[in-house]
Amino acid sequence: MRATAETIDIQEILNRKARRKDLLRNIIPFSGLVFIFVFFTVVTQGKMLSSSNLTNLISQCFSVTIVAAGASFVYAHGGMDFSIGPSCGVAQLVAALIITRSDLPIWLAIAACILVTVVTSTMVGATSAYLRVPVFVVSLCMRAICSGILTVGIAESDIAIDYARFSGFNSEVLKAVVLLVVIGVSYYLFEYTSLGKYEKAMGGNVVTAFQAGVVVKRTQIAAYTLMGLCVGIAGFFQLTRTAGVTGGSGSGLEFDIMVAIVLGGFPMMGGSAARLRSVIIGALTITILSNGLVLWGLDYLLVNGVKGLLFLIIVAITYDRTNQNQMNFTSA
């Protein structure tokens, strides 16, 4: 009886610690978001709240949030993708070429933009799954391929599109509707369907998930396909906002997503603690941070340095070193 009582006491202590940890994981990211917003509102003397800057914030946050929503499925199972930015740039290149050098309808350019990122992301996931190559290696290779295609595509000059023709795509109302739809669908899939549960189960322990009947490879590839869909949507809106394609199109997007993941409290190795709301909070935080630093007077070239340092510090503090799962374990 005494042993049983001690066991119950230990379990209660562990449960209490788990609840406290979960509470902190939810409170700290949101508190950080509020602090950063208030801090930059004060130090920029209200410039953060100007109508022009708020419009700019919405446009910046739109792309990062949509891509982060799709990337949550990949990070939930412990995956990653360093090719998001260049593949987004190639997708914009293809869409711009269709718009400027053909009489094809706009919807075809949108479809082509999405198709490019779906194909590249799916290839990353499938190559890693079936050839058993670490996903970071595959994504780096895809990054190099897409960067090369983008460089060749604009070798002569940047490609510009008619901004006035696509001004409707920059409507705050349209962006709000698209954003709500993407977040709503992603939230449902992530929290209430077997896909989201399988992704988190694989992040917790891929061996256990496989033994429980999860088709690991198919689930892994599905996550990359969903992310590619979101990257394509964000890519087309980026194209209409910037009215052209340059060598820097899509640049840095993958890093912003990674920083958003950790700032929101989303575990880098995925698992049961992964929550979609975390990446939404993270996307808002990284957007406000980047915007605020520029408004404060920091050279935009140094902003990435600040984000990189912040990313390193947070990962060093929060990384779960006991959960070193291997995604290429199984041949399912």
BELHU-V36584 format. One record per pair of residues at least 6 apart in sequence whose ideal C-beta (glycine too) atoms are under 6 Angstrom apart, sorted by the first residue. I is the first residue (numbers start at 1). J is the second residue. D is the distance in whole Angstrom. If there is no record, write none. Layout:
i=<I	I>
j=<J	J>
d=<D	D>
//
This chain:
i=<25	29	29	29	30	33	33	33	36	36	37	40	40	41	43	44	44	47	57	59	60	61	62	62	63	63	64	64	64	65	66	66	66	66	67	67	67	67	68	68	68	68	69	69	69	69	70	70	70	71	71	72	72	73	73	73	74	74	75	75	76	76	76	76	76	77	77	77	77	78	78	78	78	78	79	80	81	81	82	82	82	82	83	83	83	83	84	84	84	85	85	85	85	85	86	86	86	87	87	87	88	88	88	88	89	89	89	90	90	90	90	91	91	91	91	91	92	92	92	92	93	93	93	94	94	95	95	95	95	95	96	96	96	98	98	98	99	99	110	113	113	113	114	117	117	117	118	118	118	120	121	121	121	122	122	124	124	124	124	125	125	125	126	127	128	128	129	129	129	132	154	158	158	159	159	160	161	163	166	169	170	187	189	189	190	190	198	198	199	200	200	201	202	203	203	203	204	204	206	206	207	210	210	210	215	216	216	217	256	259	259	259	260	260	260	260	261	261	262	262	263	263	263	264	264	264	264	265	266	266	266	267	267	269	269	290	293	294>
j=<265	264	265	281	281	281	284	285	288	289	288	48	292	48	296	295	296	295	291	241	287	287	175	179	234	238	256	283	287	283	182	230	233	234	230	231	234	257	257	260	279	283	182	183	186	230	226	227	230	227	257	276	279	199	223	226	223	227	261	270	199	200	203	270	274	199	202	203	270	203	269	270	325	327	135	136	124	139	139	140	143	254	139	142	143	146	231	253	254	250	251	252	253	254	143	146	147	117	120	146	231	235	250	253	150	249	250	116	146	149	150	113	116	117	232	235	235	239	245	249	150	153	245	112	116	109	112	113	236	239	159	161	245	104	109	112	109	161	236	232	235	236	232	228	231	232	225	228	229	142	224	227	228	224	225	138	139	142	224	220	221	224	221	138	135	138	217	220	221	328	247	244	246	244	245	244	243	243	240	240	241	276	195	196	196	276	214	219	223	272	274	209	209	269	270	271	271	272	325	329	329	216	330	332	332	330	332	332	286	286	307	311	279	282	283	286	279	282	314	315	282	285	286	278	279	281	282	278	274	278	279	273	274	320	323	303	303	300>
d=<5	5	4	5	6	6	6	5	5	6	5	5	3	4	6	4	6	5	6	6	5	4	5	6	4	6	5	5	6	4	5	5	6	4	5	5	5	6	5	5	4	4	6	6	4	6	5	4	3	5	5	5	5	5	4	5	5	5	6	6	4	5	5	4	4	5	4	5	5	5	5	5	6	6	5	6	6	5	4	5	5	5	5	4	4	6	6	5	4	4	5	6	4	5	5	4	5	5	4	5	5	4	3	6	5	4	4	6	5	5	5	4	4	5	6	4	5	4	5	5	6	5	5	5	5	4	6	4	6	6	5	6	5	5	4	6	5	5	5	5	5	4	3	4	4	4	6	4	6	6	4	5	3	6	5	5	5	5	6	6	4	3	5	5	4	5	4	5	6	4	6	6	5	6	5	4	6	4	4	4	6	5	6	6	4	5	5	5	6	5	5	4	5	6	2	4	4	5	5	5	6	5	5	6	5	5	5	6	6	5	5	5	6	4	5	5	6	6	5	6	4	5	6	4	5	4	3	5	6	4	5	5	6	6	5	6	5	5>
//
